[in-house]
Amino acid sequence: MSAHLYDEGHTIAGWTGFGIATAGTGLVGLGICTTSLPVVAGGLVVLALSLLTTWFLHLAGWGKPPGGRPRDQWSLRVRDSAARAGHPGCVGCRLAGRGRLRTDGQTAAIATAADEPVVGESIPLSSFE
């Protein structure tokens, strides 16, 4: 059982991206201290790789959707089964084309809570007034 009383969002995708980004930041710092533009550029490339790695792991189900998760999904070993369809409100899933409208006008199947809007759901214009 977890000692935490809330979902902190610790995931394989998050920790892997954090580790790679830490190495990239260290390289950028080393490049600045040694005034070496190639080392700074290398550090920036590693930072970009950390972003891509985190995104791919999230899409593979090792991340988490925006917001909290049920308590039984807090462990690092639990894979997100809803990642394949896309998470509502998730920029990473939208960039990957998940959770968008299909060509037949139907919305892709997304596992959501009852109070969350479904991606592709029409919102009345009166709600913006």
Secondary structure, DSSP 8 states (H G I E B T S, - for coil): --S-SS-----HHHHHHHHHHHHHHHHHHHHHHTT-HHHHHHHHHHHHHHHHHHHHHIIIIIS--SS---GGG-STT---TTTTT--TT-HHHHHTTTTSB-TTS-B------TTS--TT----GGGG-
